[in-house]
Amino acid sequence: MKAKELDNKFDAGEDVSEHLDLAKARRPQQDQKRVNVDFPLWMIQQLDKEAKRLGVPRQSIIKVWVAERLQKAA
């Protein structure tokens, strides 16, 4: 199938998933790289308290808050 035909089917609301190899699908700019950050103990304690309140891991809070700040700065 040509890309134009796939685009037309997608735009028409048709399910085009059978034409895609989802095993090879990637999200652009979503590759991850591990970084180490040292926080003062009081920050860790407050992060843990907020994470517990929301029922999510500490890392999730940090990711969301950093992403929000970066979006504001952009």
Helices and strands as residue ranges (DSSP letters): H 3-11, G 17-19, G 22-24, H 41-54, H 58-73
